[in-house]
Amino acid sequence: MYVVFEDDGSFKAEKIHSEADSTLQVESASGKRSKIKRNAVIFTFDGIEPQAMLEQARAMSEELDLQFLWECAPQDEFSAQDLARDYVGHEPSISEKTAILLRLHSAPAYFHRKGKGHYKAAPADILQAALAALEKKQRQAEQQQAWTDAMLAGALPEELREAARTFLIRPDKNTLQWKAFEKALAESGKTAETLLLELGVYPHALAVHMDRFLKQHFPKGTAVPELDIPPIPELPASDVVAYSIDDISTTEIDDALSATHIEGDLYRIGVHIAAPALVVTRDSDLDKLARSRMSTLYMPGDKIPMQSDTLISMFSLDAGKQVPALSLYITANVATGEIQETVTRAETITICENLRIDDLVAQVTREALEEQTAALPYAELFRPLWKLGQHLKTAREQVRGKPENNNRTEYTFRLHGPADDPDSVIELIPRQRNAPLDQIVAEYMILANTQWGGYLNEHGLPGIYRSQQMGRARMSTHPLPHESIGVPQYAWTTSPLRRYVDLVNQRQILAAAEHGVSARLVAPFKPKDADLYAIIGAFDSQYMLWHEFQSRLERYWCLRWLTQQSRTRLHGSFIRDNLVRLEEIPLVIEVNGYPSLNAMIALPLMYAAPMSCHCTLTPNMPGSPNQT
């Protein structure tokens, strides 16, 4: 004996192996046995093998006219067996009954299911609506396939031209346009970026990078609204001779330095930081704008500022104008490195000159700084700064337990042409991280971040600190050691025009400088203010996104440099596994297929120096300029 039964929305015919009160054990043609409920059985039969019967029934079912079957069906609920009897005009065979069952089940628009083997014919109006919907769906499927075929042939249908610019960022996956594009991707095996470039949606790979990032993070555009800026409070004026020291491309000048001789080896060193926190108060419109961006975003040849041009112009430490600043004065013996006094005050200063590292790097050398009789521009500034800076560096290295390794070469990306034009000529300008001018600036920024972090803690004020312990860097609202720098606490405070965390900390420092011990009562952020944790979380997340995008564009321009310079061979060093750092450009690539080193040889290399290699770049190599 055999049964026809329903299993997970389909019908099967198998042999009965054994029976119980409420269940049957059935056996398939392959010998697999399974248990089914008795109420799942629709027909029982014998005299013909189940698989042969099903094949006959499927063939007969395909020949049945649905419209005629619907017209023959009674208006009330009926069983497949009853309809089969009326349809064939005699007692139906098992194949005929099963054929009717399969046809009824395959046409839900015509027949509504009412239970096991039972159906009801759809009312005429509902049927017409369902058929119209099916016809519409069929037309849509044909249109979708036509669009897919066109894209596979290399042509972008006009109906997809506007929607195609959304396919990389939050596409509407319910639209026919997206479904056609998705199918084209599946059939071509290409990435979305590659197919969009081939279809001419984007003119070049740079446009892909820019459009995807800007639509995701700046959907309303990158323009900074010009908001009303409150008047700057009255501040005392300082007569120090201060200089800023920056790259030639720097336009937001956050910091400057001064060195005032007192007597002998005693100097008063000044670290002067632009003070936008005087007017960008907590929860103001200016603050909301800065908080929404968290940081100025730098990219080769361009930037997206955190604040408006008007505010930056008002507070940037440009030469020749009186500007407000938050100053840290350190009275110290530059010969011994002994710090006698530190003072923090808000004041106005006049920057004597904006010095550019590019113009001075060849003249400000270690030898010129350490030899009193050697020619040195701005010697009255650089020599005392250098002497005290070396003591500060030595003290940090003693805490670290080892000297800092700053021998790596950094590169400035300079574009000769528009930042959105891939044909703009890219110039990569190398600079050693341990160059004296860089060391001077770095030491005094570290000193300010360390001193002001401690200053907030002394006044019982929370701030946003950056620490590193056991190799893990994190941000918190209380001071912790930064082991890799070698300081007891470290708070970002020296870039308030371009980094939101520095702006928040500057508000706290200004409150401490003005109110002293009572600052806890009036500071913008009181102890245990939960909003500081929200700022830390948002900043960490957004700062990482900004860094990833900047790195992506720098990699792109490195590859453009290779193309523009027609370079196919470069020297590089293995840093780990198959990763190679190239020597002439800031680019790390994968070199696959390189023979493994013998363990006896590889071990010493790990502790000595990276292994040198020659890299030949070809269009098919990962990281090739020809790839997106």
Buried (B, 14 or more C-beta within 10 A) or exposed (E): EBBBBBEEEEBBBBBBEEEEEEBBBBBBEEEEEEEBEEEBBBBEBEEBEBEEBBEBBBEBBEEBEBEEBBEEBEEEEBBBBBBBBEBBEEEBBBBBBBBBBBBBBEBEBBBBEEEEBBBBBBEEEEBEEBBEEEEEEEEEEEBBEEBBBBBBEEEBBEBBEEBBBBBBBEBEEEBBBBBBBBBBBEEBEBEBBBBBBBBEBBEEBBBBBBBBBBBEBEEEEEEBEEBEBEEBEEBEEBEBBBBBBBEEBBEBBBBBBBBBEEEEBBBBBBBBBBBBBBBBEBEBEBBEBBBEBBBBBBBBBBBBBBBBEEBBEBBBBBBEEEBBBBBBBBBBBBBEBEBEEBEBBBBBBBBBBBBBBBEBBEBBBEEBBBEEEEEBEBBEBBBBBBBBBBBBBEBBEEEBEEEBEBEEEEBBBBBEEEBBBBEBEBBBEEBBBBBBBBBBBBBBBBBBBBBBBBBBBEBEBBBBBBBBEEEEEEBBBEBBBBBBBBBBBBBBBBBBBBBBBBBBBBBBBBBBBBBEEEBBEEBBBBEEBEEBBEBBEBBBEBBEBBEEBBEEBBBBBBBBBBBBBEBEEBEBBBEEEEEBBBBBBBBEBEBEEEEEEEEEEEEEEEEEEBBEBEBEBEEEBEBBBEEB
